[in-house]
Structure formats: structure tokens, C-alpha cells
Amino acid sequence: MELKQVEKIAKALSDHNRLLILKAIRANKGNLDCSAIVNSIDLAQPSISHHIKKLVDADIILPHKEGRFYSYSINEQLLDTYLTTLKKL
């Protein structure tokens, strides 16, 4: 993994609300739709969309389109590679 990608992931993970989103996805067995994220976190929908975009841009979560709605899952492979890269620094 390139250091630029490590930096992008670290920045995405440095926000408390993004960690809450990841925790909500993990609590729902790794797959959660956007409306459920809005219901589980005390933030306005536009704020959650902003945080989700940052997580998707960093490839930490993966979007899955179902009709006109999206659900999100955690990119376990990327996080494993990220942790391995950190250990080697």
C-alpha cells in the first residue's frame, strides 16, 4: 500500500462521526443502509452523507446500490492491508 493511500485512510478515520458510522455498520453485521445510519447517529442527513462520501472516497466502506437506495459495507481487505502497512512503518 502506498503512503499516500495510508494518509488518506488515516485522515478519513480521524473523525469521531466517521468512526461512529463504521461502528454502526459493524454492529449491523457489516452492512447498513443510509437511512439506518441516519437513525443510529445523532447527525443531520447532509452531514452523514458528507462523512459517508469521505469514507467511500478512502475506500473504507463500499457502496451497494439497491434500486434507488444505497447500503454500505466495510472494506475488510483494505483495513487489513492498512493495519499491516502501519505495522511495517
C-alpha positions, 0 to 999 in steps of 0.5 A: 500500500502506498503512503499516500493511500495510508494518509488518506485512510488515516485522515478519513478515520480521524473523525469521531462521526466517521468512526461512529458510522463504521461502528454502526455498520459493524454492529449491523453485521457489516452492512447498513443502509443510509437511512439506518445510519441516519437513525443510529447517529445523532447527525443531520442527513447532509452531514452523514452523507458528507462523512459517508462520501469521505469514507467511500472516497478512502475506500473504507466502506463500499457502496451497494446500490439497491434500486434507488437506495444505497447500503454500505459495507466495510472494506475488510481487505483494505483495513487489513492491508492498512493495519499491516502497512502501519505495522511495517512503518 
